[in-house]
Amino acid sequence: IVGFNLAKASTATLTIMDVSGKVLRVIEGDYAKGYNQEVINRGDLSGAGVLYYQLSTETETATRKMVILD
């Protein structure tokens, strides 16, 4: 689960990448003000290790890392 807070309701794009920058999954949607979350199925991601996810809105972008365990 990737959780995030938005200052206002907006369209956002969640991009999941491996350490080399290869895009593994892109999720776009309209989200409400406040706390939101996306459930990522383990089968959608290959292997174990460190991945990065980036959340982009019209005004902000944030990048974080996550660790996938086998």
N, C-alpha and C positions, 0 to 999 in steps of 0.2 A: 504494500500500500504506500503510495506517495501522497502525503498530505501537504497542503499549502493554504496560506491565508491571502485573500485579496482585499485591498483597500476599498474597491468598488466592484460592482458586477461588470464583467467584461469577457470578451473572447480571449482564450489563452491556448497556447500550444506547448505540449509537453513532449520533449524529444529525449529519447534514451540512446546513449552512445557508448561504444567501448572505448578503451584507453587510447586507441589510435584515431578516434574521431569518427569511426564508421557508425552511421545511423542504423540502429536496430529496430526502433519503433517510434512512430509519431502519432500522438493523440491530440486532436483539436476539439475544442468544445466551448460552449457558453457556460460560464460559472457565476455563481452568486457571490455577493459581498460576504466576506468572512471566511470561515473554514470550508475547504473543499478537499476531496480526495479522489484518486484514481487507483483502482485495483489492477495490478500488473500480473498477468498469469506467468508463472515460472516457465511454462512451455514456450512462451513468446520470446524468451531470451536464451541465447546459446551459452553453454558452459558456466563455469564459476569464475569468480574473481571480482575485480573492481570495475564498476560501470559508472557513468556519469549521466545525470539527467538535468535538462535545462527547461525552465519554465519561462515562457515569453508572453508578455501582454503588449498592448500598444505603447505603454510607457515604461515598462521595466523588464529586465531579464535577470534571472538568478540561476546559477549552476551549482549543483551539489553532487557529491559522490555517494554511491551505495555499494555494499559488498554482497555478492551472491554466493551462497554456500551450497555445496553439493550435499 
